[in-house]
Amino acid sequence: MARFYVLEVPENEGVIRVAADDPTCTVDRVGPYCRLTANGPIVIDRRATGVRHAVWYSAVSGLEASVVTQHDKDALRVESR
């Protein structure tokens, strides 16, 4: 199971929204963070989020039994370890 955390602040709303719109991904709140979970890889298209590069590269707050396998100008991909 892929799982990572994003701080719930206005700057990260696009990332959280795109994840929430993905039927394979579950988004729930843990304190000030949103936890994104999926049985398979979580893939978020940067352009769909509408966030700027600086926000994009700082969006991941933590990983849980997962690894980032792509984090570039196109997409963020998190997979289970």
PyMOL Python script that loads the backbone (N, CA, C, O; Angstrom):
from pymol import cmd

cmd.read_pdbstr("""\
ATOM      1  N   MET A   1       0.841  -1.176   0.000  1.00  0.00           N
ATOM      2  CA  MET A   1       0.000   0.000   0.000  1.00  0.00           C
ATOM      3  C   MET A   1       0.888   1.243   0.000  1.00  0.00           C
ATOM      4  O   MET A   1       1.767   1.386   0.851  1.00  0.00           O
ATOM      5  N   ALA A   2       0.656   2.132  -0.952  1.00  0.00           N
ATOM      6  CA  ALA A   2       1.403   3.387  -1.024  1.00  0.00           C
ATOM      7  C   ALA A   2       0.720   4.403  -0.109  1.00  0.00           C
ATOM      8  O   ALA A   2      -0.505   4.511  -0.082  1.00  0.00           O
ATOM      9  N   ARG A   3       1.539   5.144   0.640  1.00  0.00           N
ATOM     10  CA  ARG A   3       0.960   6.136   1.558  1.00  0.00           C
ATOM     11  C   ARG A   3       1.959   7.266   1.768  1.00  0.00           C
ATOM     12  O   ARG A   3       3.137   7.034   2.038  1.00  0.00           O
ATOM     13  N   PHE A   4       1.455   8.509   1.637  1.00  0.00           N
ATOM     14  CA  PHE A   4       2.289   9.655   1.971  1.00  0.00           C
ATOM     15  C   PHE A   4       1.429  10.783   2.507  1.00  0.00           C
ATOM     16  O   PHE A   4       0.202  10.749   2.415  1.00  0.00           O
ATOM     17  N   TYR A   5       2.097  11.788   3.071  1.00  0.00           N
ATOM     18  CA  TYR A   5       1.428  12.884   3.764  1.00  0.00           C
ATOM     19  C   TYR A   5       1.754  14.208   3.102  1.00  0.00           C
ATOM     20  O   TYR A   5       2.868  14.436   2.630  1.00  0.00           O
ATOM     21  N   VAL A   6       0.739  15.084   3.081  1.00  0.00           N
ATOM     22  CA  VAL A   6       0.870  16.437   2.537  1.00  0.00           C
ATOM     23  C   VAL A   6       0.296  17.389   3.587  1.00  0.00           C
ATOM     24  O   VAL A   6      -0.815  17.183   4.076  1.00  0.00           O
ATOM     25  N   LEU A   7       1.048  18.421   3.929  1.00  0.00           N
ATOM     26  CA  LEU A   7       0.562  19.412   4.882  1.00  0.00           C
ATOM     27  C   LEU A   7      -0.664  20.100   4.298  1.00  0.00           C
ATOM     28  O   LEU A   7      -0.649  20.543   3.150  1.00  0.00           O
ATOM     29  N   GLU A   8      -1.726  20.187   5.095  1.00  0.00           N
ATOM     30  CA  GLU A   8      -2.960  20.799   4.613  1.00  0.00           C
ATOM     31  C   GLU A   8      -2.888  22.316   4.785  1.00  0.00           C
ATOM     32  O   GLU A   8      -3.285  22.869   5.810  1.00  0.00           O
ATOM     33  N   VAL A   9      -2.373  22.957   3.757  1.00  0.00           N
ATOM     34  CA  VAL A   9      -2.284  24.419   3.686  1.00  0.00           C
ATOM     35  C   VAL A   9      -2.799  24.835   2.308  1.00  0.00           C
ATOM     36  O   VAL A   9      -2.808  24.020   1.385  1.00  0.00           O
ATOM     37  N   PRO A  10      -3.223  26.078   2.158  1.00  0.00           N
ATOM     38  CA  PRO A  10      -3.774  26.514   0.867  1.00  0.00           C
ATOM     39  C   PRO A  10      -2.854  26.233  -0.331  1.00  0.00           C
ATOM     40  O   PRO A  10      -3.338  25.901  -1.413  1.00  0.00           O
ATOM     41  N   GLU A  11      -1.564  26.360  -0.153  1.00  0.00           N
ATOM     42  CA  GLU A  11      -0.625  26.141  -1.262  1.00  0.00           C
ATOM     43  C   GLU A  11      -0.708  24.721  -1.808  1.00  0.00           C
ATOM     44  O   GLU A  11      -0.476  24.505  -2.998  1.00  0.00           O
ATOM     45  N   ASN A  12      -1.038  23.739  -0.950  1.00  0.00           N
ATOM     46  CA  ASN A  12      -1.070  22.341  -1.359  1.00  0.00           C
ATOM     47  C   ASN A  12      -2.448  21.856  -1.791  1.00  0.00           C
ATOM     48  O   ASN A  12      -2.614  20.673  -2.089  1.00  0.00           O
ATOM     49  N   GLU A  13      -3.434  22.739  -1.831  1.00  0.00           N
ATOM     50  CA  GLU A  13      -4.803  22.326  -2.166  1.00  0.00           C
ATOM     51  C   GLU A  13      -4.890  21.600  -3.504  1.00  0.00           C
ATOM     52  O   GLU A  13      -5.646  20.636  -3.631  1.00  0.00           O
ATOM     53  N   GLY A  14      -4.139  22.040  -4.493  1.00  0.00           N
ATOM     54  CA  GLY A  14      -4.180  21.396  -5.807  1.00  0.00           C
ATOM     55  C   GLY A  14      -3.716  19.955  -5.764  1.00  0.00           C
ATOM     56  O   GLY A  14      -4.309  19.092  -6.411  1.00  0.00           O
ATOM     57  N   VAL A  15      -2.665  19.687  -5.012  1.00  0.00           N
ATOM     58  CA  VAL A  15      -2.150  18.320  -4.879  1.00  0.00           C
ATOM     59  C   VAL A  15      -3.196  17.439  -4.201  1.00  0.00           C
ATOM     60  O   VAL A  15      -3.471  16.328  -4.654  1.00  0.00           O
ATOM     61  N   ILE A  16      -3.769  17.937  -3.129  1.00  0.00           N
ATOM     62  CA  ILE A  16      -4.775  17.176  -2.377  1.00  0.00           C
ATOM     63  C   ILE A  16      -6.020  16.955  -3.235  1.00  0.00           C
ATOM     64  O   ILE A  16      -6.593  15.865  -3.216  1.00  0.00           O
ATOM     65  N   ARG A  17      -6.442  17.959  -3.978  1.00  0.00           N
ATOM     66  CA  ARG A  17      -7.622  17.852  -4.831  1.00  0.00           C
ATOM     67  C   ARG A  17      -7.447  16.787  -5.907  1.00  0.00           C
ATOM     68  O   ARG A  17      -8.340  15.972  -6.137  1.00  0.00           O
ATOM     69  N   VAL A  18      -6.292  16.798  -6.564  1.00  0.00           N
ATOM     70  CA  VAL A  18      -6.043  15.814  -7.623  1.00  0.00           C
ATOM     71  C   VAL A  18      -6.044  14.405  -7.036  1.00  0.00           C
ATOM     72  O   VAL A  18      -6.593  13.485  -7.641  1.00  0.00           O
ATOM     73  N   ALA A  19      -5.442  14.230  -5.876  1.00  0.00           N
ATOM     74  CA  ALA A  19      -5.447  12.912  -5.231  1.00  0.00           C
ATOM     75  C   ALA A  19      -6.867  12.497  -4.857  1.00  0.00           C
ATOM     76  O   ALA A  19      -7.245  11.342  -5.053  1.00  0.00           O
ATOM     77  N   ALA A  20      -7.650  13.420  -4.324  1.00  0.00           N
ATOM     78  CA  ALA A  20      -9.027  13.112  -3.917  1.00  0.00           C
ATOM     79  C   ALA A  20      -9.905  12.768  -5.123  1.00  0.00           C
ATOM     80  O   ALA A  20     -10.848  11.987  -4.995  1.00  0.00           O
ATOM     81  N   ASP A  21      -9.609  13.335  -6.281  1.00  0.00           N
ATOM     82  CA  ASP A  21     -10.375  13.047  -7.496  1.00  0.00           C
ATOM     83  C   ASP A  21     -10.032  11.691  -8.101  1.00  0.00           C
ATOM     84  O   ASP A  21     -10.765  11.199  -8.959  1.00  0.00           O
ATOM     85  N   ASP A  22      -8.935  11.081  -7.671  1.00  0.00           N
ATOM     86  CA  ASP A  22      -8.516   9.775  -8.179  1.00  0.00           C
ATOM     87  C   ASP A  22      -9.293   8.686  -7.434  1.00  0.00           C
ATOM     88  O   ASP A  22      -9.155   8.565  -6.217  1.00  0.00           O
ATOM     89  N   PRO A  23     -10.105   7.891  -8.137  1.00  0.00           N
ATOM     90  CA  PRO A  23     -10.905   6.881  -7.455  1.00  0.00           C
ATOM     91  C   PRO A  23     -10.086   5.778  -6.779  1.00  0.00           C
ATOM     92  O   PRO A  23     -10.613   5.048  -5.940  1.00  0.00           O
ATOM     93  N   THR A  24      -8.808   5.651  -7.132  1.00  0.00           N
ATOM     94  CA  THR A  24      -7.971   4.621  -6.510  1.00  0.00           C
ATOM     95  C   THR A  24      -7.280   5.125  -5.246  1.00  0.00           C
ATOM     96  O   THR A  24      -6.623   4.353  -4.547  1.00  0.00           O
ATOM     97  N   CYS A  25      -7.425   6.416  -4.950  1.00  0.00           N
ATOM     98  CA  CYS A  25      -6.716   7.040  -3.828  1.00  0.00           C
ATOM     99  C   CYS A  25      -7.701   7.494  -2.759  1.00  0.00           C
ATOM    100  O   CYS A  25      -8.762   8.038  -3.063  1.00  0.00           O
ATOM    101  N   THR A  26      -7.334   7.263  -1.512  1.00  0.00           N
ATOM    102  CA  THR A  26      -8.126   7.724  -0.376  1.00  0.00           C
ATOM    103  C   THR A  26      -7.380   8.857   0.305  1.00  0.00           C
ATOM    104  O   THR A  26      -6.173   8.768   0.528  1.00  0.00           O
ATOM    105  N   VAL A  27      -8.093   9.914   0.634  1.00  0.00           N
ATOM    106  CA  VAL A  27      -7.505  11.049   1.337  1.00  0.00           C
ATOM    107  C   VAL A  27      -8.232  11.213   2.658  1.00  0.00           C
ATOM    108  O   VAL A  27      -9.452  11.373   2.690  1.00  0.00           O
ATOM    109  N   ASP A  28      -7.468  11.171   3.764  1.00  0.00           N
ATOM    110  CA  ASP A  28      -8.058  11.444   5.067  1.00  0.00           C
ATOM    111  C   ASP A  28      -7.125  12.353   5.846  1.00  0.00           C
ATOM    112  O   ASP A  28      -5.970  12.543   5.467  1.00  0.00           O
ATOM    113  N   ARG A  29      -7.629  12.913   6.929  1.00  0.00           N
ATOM    114  CA  ARG A  29      -6.839  13.884   7.701  1.00  0.00           C
ATOM    115  C   ARG A  29      -6.233  13.229   8.938  1.00  0.00           C
ATOM    116  O   ARG A  29      -6.876  12.444   9.635  1.00  0.00           O
ATOM    117  N   VAL A  30      -4.974  13.579   9.184  1.00  0.00           N
ATOM    118  CA  VAL A  30      -4.251  13.153  10.378  1.00  0.00           C
ATOM    119  C   VAL A  30      -3.587  14.414  10.928  1.00  0.00           C
ATOM    120  O   VAL A  30      -2.555  14.847  10.417  1.00  0.00           O
ATOM    121  N   GLY A  31      -4.171  14.994  11.954  1.00  0.00           N
ATOM    122  CA  GLY A  31      -3.654  16.260  12.478  1.00  0.00           C
ATOM    123  C   GLY A  31      -3.685  17.309  11.379  1.00  0.00           C
ATOM    124  O   GLY A  31      -4.703  17.469  10.706  1.00  0.00           O
ATOM    125  N   PRO A  32      -2.573  18.030  11.189  1.00  0.00           N
ATOM    126  CA  PRO A  32      -2.552  19.079  10.166  1.00  0.00           C
ATOM    127  C   PRO A  32      -2.195  18.558   8.763  1.00  0.00           C
ATOM    128  O   PRO A  32      -1.947  19.348   7.853  1.00  0.00           O
ATOM    129  N   TYR A  33      -2.170  17.232   8.593  1.00  0.00           N
ATOM    130  CA  TYR A  33      -1.762  16.627   7.328  1.00  0.00           C
ATOM    131  C   TYR A  33      -2.917  15.903   6.655  1.00  0.00           C
ATOM    132  O   TYR A  33      -3.867  15.481   7.315  1.00  0.00           O
ATOM    133  N   CYS A  34      -2.829  15.764   5.352  1.00  0.00           N
ATOM    134  CA  CYS A  34      -3.699  14.872   4.603  1.00  0.00           C
ATOM    135  C   CYS A  34      -2.869  13.634   4.290  1.00  0.00           C
ATOM    136  O   CYS A  34      -1.740  13.731   3.808  1.00  0.00           O
ATOM    137  N   ARG A  35      -3.444  12.476   4.570  1.00  0.00           N
ATOM    138  CA  ARG A  35      -2.775  11.204   4.272  1.00  0.00           C
ATOM    139  C   ARG A  35      -3.382  10.659   2.988  1.00  0.00           C
ATOM    140  O   ARG A  35      -4.595  10.471   2.899  1.00  0.00           O
ATOM    141  N   LEU A  36      -2.540  10.407   1.995  1.00  0.00           N
ATOM    142  CA  LEU A  36      -2.961   9.889   0.700  1.00  0.00           C
ATOM    143  C   LEU A  36      -2.567   8.426   0.646  1.00  0.00           C
ATOM    144  O   LEU A  36      -1.399   8.085   0.833  1.00  0.00           O
ATOM    145  N   THR A  37      -3.542   7.557   0.389  1.00  0.00           N
ATOM    146  CA  THR A  37      -3.320   6.114   0.432  1.00  0.00           C
ATOM    147  C   THR A  37      -3.934   5.451  -0.791  1.00  0.00           C
ATOM    148  O   THR A  37      -5.018   5.835  -1.230  1.00  0.00           O
ATOM    149  N   ALA A  38      -3.244   4.454  -1.344  1.00  0.00           N
ATOM    150  CA  ALA A  38      -3.775   3.668  -2.452  1.00  0.00           C
ATOM    151  C   ALA A  38      -3.178   2.269  -2.402  1.00  0.00           C
ATOM    152  O   ALA A  38      -2.071   2.078  -1.900  1.00  0.00           O
ATOM    153  N   ASN A  39      -3.913   1.293  -2.923  1.00  0.00           N
ATOM    154  CA  ASN A  39      -3.406  -0.075  -2.974  1.00  0.00           C
ATOM    155  C   ASN A  39      -2.274  -0.213  -3.974  1.00  0.00           C
ATOM    156  O   ASN A  39      -1.391  -1.052  -3.799  1.00  0.00           O
ATOM    157  N   GLY A  40      -2.289   0.583  -5.001  1.00  0.00           N
ATOM    158  CA  GLY A  40      -1.222   0.593  -5.995  1.00  0.00           C
ATOM    159  C   GLY A  40      -0.462   1.896  -5.904  1.00  0.00           C
ATOM    160  O   GLY A  40      -0.565   2.604  -4.903  1.00  0.00           O
ATOM    161  N   PRO A  41       0.290   2.223  -6.921  1.00  0.00           N
ATOM    162  CA  PRO A  41       1.030   3.484  -6.921  1.00  0.00           C
ATOM    163  C   PRO A  41       0.088   4.685  -6.915  1.00  0.00           C
ATOM    164  O   PRO A  41      -1.021   4.628  -7.447  1.00  0.00           O
ATOM    165  N   ILE A  42       0.550   5.761  -6.309  1.00  0.00           N
ATOM    166  CA  ILE A  42      -0.169   7.035  -6.354  1.00  0.00           C
ATOM    167  C   ILE A  42       0.588   7.904  -7.351  1.00  0.00           C
ATOM    168  O   ILE A  42       1.778   8.165  -7.176  1.00  0.00           O
ATOM    169  N   VAL A  43      -0.104   8.350  -8.393  1.00  0.00           N
ATOM    170  CA  VAL A  43       0.524   9.176  -9.414  1.00  0.00           C
ATOM    171  C   VAL A  43      -0.267  10.475  -9.519  1.00  0.00           C
ATOM    172  O   VAL A  43      -1.476  10.462  -9.752  1.00  0.00           O
ATOM    173  N   ILE A  44       0.426  11.589  -9.344  1.00  0.00           N
ATOM    174  CA  ILE A  44      -0.211  12.896  -9.421  1.00  0.00           C
ATOM    175  C   ILE A  44       0.487  13.705 -10.505  1.00  0.00           C
ATOM    176  O   ILE A  44       1.702  13.899 -10.471  1.00  0.00           O
ATOM    177  N   ASP A  45      -0.299  14.172 -11.464  1.00  0.00           N
ATOM    178  CA  ASP A  45       0.218  14.986 -12.559  1.00  0.00           C
ATOM    179  C   ASP A  45       0.374  16.428 -12.074  1.00  0.00           C
ATOM    180  O   ASP A  45      -0.591  17.028 -11.601  1.00  0.00           O
ATOM    181  N   ARG A  46       1.563  16.981 -12.184  1.00  0.00           N
ATOM    182  CA  ARG A  46       1.815  18.334 -11.691  1.00  0.00           C
ATOM    183  C   ARG A  46       0.934  19.369 -12.367  1.00  0.00           C
ATOM    184  O   ARG A  46       0.400  20.255 -11.698  1.00  0.00           O
ATOM    185  N   ARG A  47       0.775  19.277 -13.655  1.00  0.00           N
ATOM    186  CA  ARG A  47      -0.009  20.289 -14.370  1.00  0.00           C
ATOM    187  C   ARG A  47      -1.464  20.293 -13.909  1.00  0.00           C
ATOM    188  O   ARG A  47      -2.097  21.348 -13.862  1.00  0.00           O
ATOM    189  N   ALA A  48      -1.991  19.131 -13.573  1.00  0.00           N
ATOM    190  CA  ALA A  48      -3.384  19.046 -13.104  1.00  0.00           C
ATOM    191  C   ALA A  48      -3.567  19.729 -11.755  1.00  0.00           C
ATOM    192  O   ALA A  48      -4.669  20.166 -11.424  1.00  0.00           O
ATOM    193  N   THR A  49      -2.499  19.824 -10.978  1.00  0.00           N
ATOM    194  CA  THR A  49      -2.598  20.440  -9.650  1.00  0.00           C
ATOM    195  C   THR A  49      -2.627  21.955  -9.728  1.00  0.00           C
ATOM    196  O   THR A  49      -3.204  22.609  -8.859  1.00  0.00           O
ATOM    197  N   GLY A  50      -2.009  22.523 -10.761  1.00  0.00           N
ATOM    198  CA  GLY A  50      -1.939  23.976 -10.894  1.00  0.00           C
ATOM    199  C   GLY A  50      -0.966  24.644  -9.937  1.00  0.00           C
ATOM    200  O   GLY A  50      -0.960  25.870  -9.826  1.00  0.00           O
ATOM    201  N   VAL A  51      -0.140  23.863  -9.241  1.00  0.00           N
ATOM    202  CA  VAL A  51       0.803  24.468  -8.289  1.00  0.00           C
ATOM    203  C   VAL A  51       2.099  24.845  -8.997  1.00  0.00           C
ATOM    204  O   VAL A  51       2.465  24.271 -10.023  1.00  0.00           O
ATOM    205  N   ARG A  52       2.770  25.817  -8.421  1.00  0.00           N
ATOM    206  CA  ARG A  52       4.052  26.265  -8.959  1.00  0.00           C
ATOM    207  C   ARG A  52       5.144  25.278  -8.564  1.00  0.00           C
ATOM    208  O   ARG A  52       4.967  24.467  -7.654  1.00  0.00           O
ATOM    209  N   HIS A  53       6.269  25.358  -9.259  1.00  0.00           N
ATOM    210  CA  HIS A  53       7.354  24.398  -9.034  1.00  0.00           C
ATOM    211  C   HIS A  53       7.835  24.364  -7.591  1.00  0.00           C
ATOM    212  O   HIS A  53       8.066  23.281  -7.054  1.00  0.00           O
ATOM    213  N   ALA A  54       7.992  25.507  -6.952  1.00  0.00           N
ATOM    214  CA  ALA A  54       8.496  25.533  -5.574  1.00  0.00           C
ATOM    215  C   ALA A  54       7.561  24.779  -4.633  1.00  0.00           C
ATOM    216  O   ALA A  54       8.026  24.048  -3.758  1.00  0.00           O
ATOM    217  N   VAL A  55       6.272  24.944  -4.798  1.00  0.00           N
ATOM    218  CA  VAL A  55       5.290  24.226  -3.976  1.00  0.00           C
ATOM    219  C   VAL A  55       5.316  22.747  -4.326  1.00  0.00           C
ATOM    220  O   VAL A  55       5.280  21.895  -3.438  1.00  0.00           O
ATOM    221  N   TRP A  56       5.377  22.446  -5.592  1.00  0.00           N
ATOM    222  CA  TRP A  56       5.380  21.064  -6.068  1.00  0.00           C
ATOM    223  C   TRP A  56       6.496  20.251  -5.423  1.00  0.00           C
ATOM    224  O   TRP A  56       6.265  19.146  -4.931  1.00  0.00           O
ATOM    225  N   TYR A  57       7.693  20.798  -5.429  1.00  0.00           N
ATOM    226  CA  TYR A  57       8.836  20.050  -4.912  1.00  0.00           C
ATOM    227  C   TYR A  57       8.890  19.995  -3.389  1.00  0.00           C
ATOM    228  O   TYR A  57       9.719  19.276  -2.831  1.00  0.00           O
ATOM    229  N   SER A  58       8.027  20.735  -2.711  1.00  0.00           N
ATOM    230  CA  SER A  58       7.998  20.692  -1.247  1.00  0.00           C
ATOM    231  C   SER A  58       6.701  20.104  -0.701  1.00  0.00           C
ATOM    232  O   SER A  58       6.462  20.170   0.505  1.00  0.00           O
ATOM    233  N   ALA A  59       5.865  19.535  -1.555  1.00  0.00           N
ATOM    234  CA  ALA A  59       4.540  19.064  -1.137  1.00  0.00           C
ATOM    235  C   ALA A  59       4.579  17.822  -0.258  1.00  0.00           C
ATOM    236  O   ALA A  59       3.733  17.681   0.626  1.00  0.00           O
ATOM    237  N   VAL A  60       5.522  16.925  -0.466  1.00  0.00           N
ATOM    238  CA  VAL A  60       5.570  15.675   0.302  1.00  0.00           C
ATOM    239  C   VAL A  60       6.138  15.960   1.688  1.00  0.00           C
ATOM    240  O   VAL A  60       7.283  16.388   1.834  1.00  0.00           O
ATOM    241  N   SER A  61       5.307  15.711   2.706  1.00  0.00           N
ATOM    242  CA  SER A  61       5.745  15.940   4.086  1.00  0.00           C
ATOM    243  C   SER A  61       6.293  14.687   4.733  1.00  0.00           C
ATOM    244  O   SER A  61       7.115  14.776   5.645  1.00  0.00           O
ATOM    245  N   GLY A  62       5.857  13.521   4.281  1.00  0.00           N
ATOM    246  CA  GLY A  62       6.337  12.281   4.863  1.00  0.00           C
ATOM    247  C   GLY A  62       5.842  11.078   4.092  1.00  0.00           C
ATOM    248  O   GLY A  62       4.861  11.154   3.353  1.00  0.00           O
ATOM    249  N   LEU A  63       6.533   9.966   4.275  1.00  0.00           N
ATOM    250  CA  LEU A  63       6.192   8.704   3.630  1.00  0.00           C
ATOM    251  C   LEU A  63       5.956   7.647   4.696  1.00  0.00           C
ATOM    252  O   LEU A  63       6.560   7.697   5.767  1.00  0.00           O
ATOM    253  N   GLU A  64       5.084   6.693   4.409  1.00  0.00           N
ATOM    254  CA  GLU A  64       4.839   5.587   5.328  1.00  0.00           C
ATOM    255  C   GLU A  64       4.943   4.287   4.534  1.00  0.00           C
ATOM    256  O   GLU A  64       4.078   3.983   3.713  1.00  0.00           O
ATOM    257  N   ALA A  65       6.003   3.525   4.783  1.00  0.00           N
ATOM    258  CA  ALA A  65       6.258   2.255   4.077  1.00  0.00           C
ATOM    259  C   ALA A  65       6.166   2.437   2.564  1.00  0.00           C
ATOM    260  O   ALA A  65       5.660   1.566   1.856  1.00  0.00           O
ATOM    261  N   SER A  66       6.650   3.553   2.082  1.00  0.00           N
ATOM    262  CA  SER A  66       6.569   3.886   0.659  1.00  0.00           C
ATOM    263  C   SER A  66       7.850   4.572   0.211  1.00  0.00           C
ATOM    264  O   SER A  66       8.684   4.977   1.020  1.00  0.00           O
ATOM    265  N   VAL A  67       7.974   4.686  -1.091  1.00  0.00           N
ATOM    266  CA  VAL A  67       9.138   5.341  -1.671  1.00  0.00           C
ATOM    267  C   VAL A  67       8.679   6.200  -2.849  1.00  0.00           C
ATOM    268  O   VAL A  67       7.761   5.830  -3.581  1.00  0.00           O
ATOM    269  N   VAL A  68       9.328   7.348  -3.021  1.00  0.00           N
ATOM    270  CA  VAL A  68       9.058   8.210  -4.175  1.00  0.00           C
ATOM    271  C   VAL A  68       9.879   7.667  -5.339  1.00  0.00           C
ATOM    272  O   VAL A  68      11.107   7.627  -5.272  1.00  0.00           O
ATOM    273  N   THR A  69       9.204   7.252  -6.402  1.00  0.00           N
ATOM    274  CA  THR A  69       9.908   6.712  -7.561  1.00  0.00           C
ATOM    275  C   THR A  69       9.972   7.708  -8.720  1.00  0.00           C
ATOM    276  O   THR A  69      10.702   7.499  -9.689  1.00  0.00           O
ATOM    277  N   GLN A  70       9.208   8.781  -8.611  1.00  0.00           N
ATOM    278  CA  GLN A  70       9.283   9.874  -9.589  1.00  0.00           C
ATOM    279  C   GLN A  70       8.838  11.152  -8.893  1.00  0.00           C
ATOM    280  O   GLN A  70       7.808  11.176  -8.220  1.00  0.00           O
ATOM    281  N   HIS A  71       9.611  12.195  -9.056  1.00  0.00           N
ATOM    282  CA  HIS A  71       9.212  13.516  -8.558  1.00  0.00           C
ATOM    283  C   HIS A  71       9.941  14.541  -9.415  1.00  0.00           C
ATOM    284  O   HIS A  71      11.002  15.049  -9.052  1.00  0.00           O
ATOM    285  N   ASP A  72       9.349  14.821 -10.540  1.00  0.00           N
ATOM    286  CA  ASP A  72       9.961  15.757 -11.475  1.00  0.00           C
ATOM    287  C   ASP A  72       8.919  16.776 -11.931  1.00  0.00           C
ATOM    288  O   ASP A  72       7.841  16.868 -11.342  1.00  0.00           O
ATOM    289  N   LYS A  73       9.232  17.529 -12.962  1.00  0.00           N
ATOM    290  CA  LYS A  73       8.332  18.594 -13.410  1.00  0.00           C
ATOM    291  C   LYS A  73       7.019  18.065 -13.973  1.00  0.00           C
ATOM    292  O   LYS A  73       6.083  18.838 -14.181  1.00  0.00           O
ATOM    293  N   ASP A  74       6.934  16.760 -14.221  1.00  0.00           N
ATOM    294  CA  ASP A  74       5.744  16.172 -14.809  1.00  0.00           C
ATOM    295  C   ASP A  74       4.825  15.485 -13.804  1.00  0.00           C
ATOM    296  O   ASP A  74       3.606  15.645 -13.865  1.00  0.00           O
ATOM    297  N   ALA A  75       5.403  14.723 -12.884  1.00  0.00           N
ATOM    298  CA  ALA A  75       4.556  13.910 -12.007  1.00  0.00           C
ATOM    299  C   ALA A  75       5.255  13.557 -10.703  1.00  0.00           C
ATOM    300  O   ALA A  75       6.478  13.616 -10.576  1.00  0.00           O
ATOM    301  N   LEU A  76       4.420  13.187  -9.747  1.00  0.00           N
ATOM    302  CA  LEU A  76       4.861  12.620  -8.481  1.00  0.00           C
ATOM    303  C   LEU A  76       4.315  11.207  -8.444  1.00  0.00           C
ATOM    304  O   LEU A  76       3.115  11.001  -8.620  1.00  0.00           O
ATOM    305  N   ARG A  77       5.177  10.233  -8.218  1.00  0.00           N
ATOM    306  CA  ARG A  77       4.774   8.834  -8.152  1.00  0.00           C
ATOM    307  C   ARG A  77       5.308   8.249  -6.855  1.00  0.00           C
ATOM    308  O   ARG A  77       6.512   8.273  -6.601  1.00  0.00           O
ATOM    309  N   VAL A  78       4.404   7.724  -6.037  1.00  0.00           N
ATOM    310  CA  VAL A  78       4.768   7.105  -4.769  1.00  0.00           C
ATOM    311  C   VAL A  78       4.293   5.659  -4.817  1.00  0.00           C
ATOM    312  O   VAL A  78       3.146   5.383  -5.169  1.00  0.00           O
ATOM    313  N   GLU A  79       5.189   4.737  -4.457  1.00  0.00           N
ATOM    314  CA  GLU A  79       4.870   3.319  -4.466  1.00  0.00           C
ATOM    315  C   GLU A  79       5.208   2.699  -3.121  1.00  0.00           C
ATOM    316  O   GLU A  79       6.037   3.217  -2.373  1.00  0.00           O
ATOM    317  N   SER A  80       4.555   1.586  -2.826  1.00  0.00           N
ATOM    318  CA  SER A  80       4.858   0.901  -1.572  1.00  0.00           C
ATOM    319  C   SER A  80       6.242   0.266  -1.666  1.00  0.00           C
ATOM    320  O   SER A  80       6.719  -0.067  -2.751  1.00  0.00           O
ATOM    321  N   ARG A  81       6.872   0.106  -0.510  1.00  0.00           N
ATOM    322  CA  ARG A  81       8.187  -0.531  -0.467  1.00  0.00           C
ATOM    323  C   ARG A  81       8.054  -2.022  -0.495  1.00  0.00           C
ATOM    324  O   ARG A  81       9.060  -2.732  -0.465  1.00  0.00           O
TER     325      ARG A  81
END
""", "prot")
cmd.dss("prot")
cmd.show_as("cartoon", "prot")
cmd.util.cbc("prot")
cmd.orient("prot")
